[in-house]
Amino acid sequence: MANAALAYAHQNQQRFLSGLKDLLRIPSVSTLPEHKEDVHRAAQFVADDLQRIGLEQHLSPGRRTGLSEMIARVQHYAGQVAQKQ
């Protein structure tokens, strides 16, 4: 199983790096009001990727800053990640 995961990671390395670079280009580490939309855009980027792989996620306004916060939940049964229905 580990060999298959490593092979998959190697085969998709450029796609993974490209996605990571896209995320890192968003100026999202900030409490400055002028970056509020950037923070939300970065949170949405991650939420969309989590949803794409079948994880339940929810974006909501932050309680203290008004910036986006994300809750992601992994559901599993007997050590297996739940399949998206």
Wavefront OBJ file of the C-alpha trace (Angstrom):
o trace
v 0.000 0.000 0.000
v 2.803 2.424 0.863
v 4.492 1.731 -2.471
v 1.280 2.533 -4.356
v 0.881 5.791 -2.419
v 4.489 6.783 -3.102
v 4.127 5.928 -6.785
v 0.942 8.029 -6.991
v 2.658 10.952 -5.256
v 5.624 10.723 -7.604
v 3.447 10.503 -10.723
v 1.419 13.545 -9.629
v 4.246 15.595 -8.135
v 4.012 18.437 -10.671
v 0.230 18.744 -10.234
v 0.611 18.798 -6.434
v 3.379 21.419 -6.606
v 1.369 23.538 -9.017
v -1.647 23.502 -6.686
v 0.504 24.354 -3.683
v 2.127 27.249 -5.534
v -1.326 28.536 -6.553
v -2.387 28.510 -2.903
v 0.818 30.146 -1.675
v 0.403 33.019 -4.159
v -2.715 34.149 -2.278
v -1.689 36.709 0.406
v -3.756 34.998 3.085
v -1.724 35.212 6.303
v -2.997 38.521 7.543
v -5.328 40.210 9.977
v -5.320 43.351 7.861
v -8.810 44.259 6.638
v -7.566 44.829 3.081
v -6.675 41.117 2.846
v -10.045 39.828 4.054
v -11.061 38.686 0.556
v -7.650 37.050 0.006
v -8.021 35.088 3.243
v -11.480 33.944 2.174
v -10.181 33.040 -1.297
v -7.406 30.897 0.232
v -9.871 29.177 2.569
v -12.203 28.494 -0.376
v -9.278 27.094 -2.395
v -8.522 24.587 0.376
v -12.214 23.817 0.952
v -12.722 23.064 -2.744
v -9.733 20.717 -2.746
v -10.988 18.911 0.367
v -14.421 18.530 -1.201
v -12.837 17.235 -4.413
v -11.248 14.345 -2.491
v -14.478 13.588 -0.630
v -14.011 15.287 2.736
v -16.821 17.163 4.393
v -15.930 20.806 4.982
v -17.618 24.034 6.004
v -16.466 27.637 5.697
v -17.777 30.239 8.090
v -16.835 33.770 9.146
v -14.247 33.833 11.918
v -15.572 34.454 15.396
v -12.979 37.057 16.399
v -11.632 38.528 13.182
v -14.448 38.078 10.690
v -11.971 36.234 8.466
v -12.847 32.834 7.069
v -12.420 29.807 9.265
v -12.696 26.301 7.993
v -13.893 23.161 9.659
v -12.986 19.939 7.910
v -14.157 16.594 9.129
v -12.794 13.222 8.157
v -15.235 10.416 8.681
v -13.814 6.954 8.862
v -14.872 3.410 9.507
v -12.394 0.696 10.442
v -9.494 2.895 9.444
v -10.832 3.712 5.978
v -11.781 7.217 4.900
v -15.488 7.364 4.137
v -16.327 7.305 0.445
v -18.210 10.278 -0.940
v -21.822 9.247 -1.603
l 1 2 3 4 5 6 7 8 9 10 11 12 13 14 15 16 17 18 19 20 21 22 23 24 25 26 27 28 29 30 31 32 33 34 35 36 37 38 39 40 41 42 43 44 45 46 47 48 49 50 51 52 53 54 55 56 57 58 59 60 61 62 63 64 65 66 67 68 69 70 71 72 73 74 75 76 77 78 79 80 81 82 83 84 85
